């Protein structure tokens, strides 16, 4: 998962396209779970089917993109921290 990759620190050595490809399954899974939550809530509320379908597709897409965005942001922060160096990070 995304968090494990960030904690292990191996994201600093990997290229971004391979990193995104490796996390694609987890990202889509998170998006699908968001879609299921939206589906259940909207069906319980009695929302029209066309609106439910559009909202579920939007939730899947947004959840997937959000996962990848968090991964890229975390990678950028870790790479920046490595470039700056540990001594500069501890100086306050």
C-alpha positions as CSV (number, residue, x, y, z in Angstrom):
1,X,0.0,0.0,0.0
2,X,0.9,3.6,-0.4
3,X,1.6,4.2,3.3
4,X,4.0,1.2,3.5
5,X,5.9,2.4,0.5
6,X,6.3,5.9,2.0
7,X,7.3,4.6,5.4
8,X,9.9,2.2,4.0
9,X,11.4,5.0,2.0
10,X,11.8,3.0,-1.2
11,X,9.8,5.6,-3.1
12,X,12.9,7.9,-3.3
13,X,14.7,5.4,-5.6
14,X,11.8,4.5,-7.9
15,X,10.8,6.4,-11.0
16,X,7.4,8.0,-10.7
17,X,5.7,6.1,-13.6
18,X,6.7,2.7,-12.1
19,X,5.6,3.9,-8.7
20,X,2.2,4.9,-9.9
21,X,1.9,1.6,-11.9
22,X,2.7,-0.4,-8.8
23,X,0.1,1.4,-6.7
24,X,-2.6,1.4,-9.4
25,X,-4.4,-1.7,-8.0
26,X,-4.6,-0.2,-4.5
27,X,-5.7,3.1,-5.8
28,X,-8.5,1.6,-7.8
29,X,-9.5,-0.5,-4.8
30,X,-9.8,2.6,-2.6
31,X,-11.8,4.3,-5.3
32,X,-14.1,1.3,-5.6
33,X,-14.7,1.3,-1.8
34,X,-15.6,5.0,-2.0
35,X,-18.0,4.1,-4.8
36,X,-19.6,1.4,-2.7
37,X,-20.1,3.8,0.2
38,X,-21.7,6.4,-2.2
39,X,-23.9,3.7,-3.7
40,X,-25.3,2.5,-0.4
41,X,-25.9,6.0,0.9
42,X,-27.7,7.2,-2.2
43,X,-29.8,4.1,-2.6
44,X,-30.9,4.3,1.0
45,X,-31.9,7.9,0.4
46,X,-33.9,7.0,-2.7
47,X,-31.9,9.1,-5.2
48,X,-32.7,8.5,-8.9
49,X,-30.7,5.8,-10.6
50,X,-29.0,8.0,-13.2
51,X,-27.7,10.3,-10.4
52,X,-26.5,7.3,-8.4
53,X,-24.6,5.9,-11.4
54,X,-22.9,9.2,-12.1
55,X,-22.1,9.8,-8.4
56,X,-20.6,6.3,-8.1
57,X,-18.4,6.7,-11.1
58,X,-17.3,10.1,-9.8
59,X,-16.5,8.6,-6.4
60,X,-14.4,5.8,-8.0
61,X,-12.5,8.2,-10.2
62,X,-11.9,10.7,-7.3
63,X,-10.9,8.0,-4.8
64,X,-8.4,6.6,-7.3
65,X,-6.9,10.1,-8.2
66,X,-6.8,11.0,-4.5
67,X,-4.8,7.9,-3.6
68,X,-2.3,8.6,-6.4
69,X,-2.1,12.3,-5.4
70,X,-1.3,11.4,-1.8
71,X,1.4,9.0,-3.0
72,X,3.0,11.6,-5.3
73,X,2.9,14.3,-2.6
74,X,4.5,12.0,0.0
75,X,7.1,11.0,-2.5
76,X,7.9,14.6,-3.3
77,X,8.3,15.5,0.4
78,X,10.6,12.5,1.0
79,X,12.7,13.3,-2.0
80,X,13.0,16.9,-0.9
81,X,13.9,15.9,2.6
82,X,16.6,13.6,1.2
83,X,18.0,16.4,-1.0
84,X,18.1,18.9,1.8
85,X,19.7,16.5,4.2
86,X,19.1,15.3,7.7
87,X,21.2,18.0,9.3
88,X,19.0,20.8,7.8
89,X,15.9,19.0,8.8
90,X,16.9,19.0,12.5
91,X,18.1,22.6,12.6
92,X,15.5,24.9,14.2
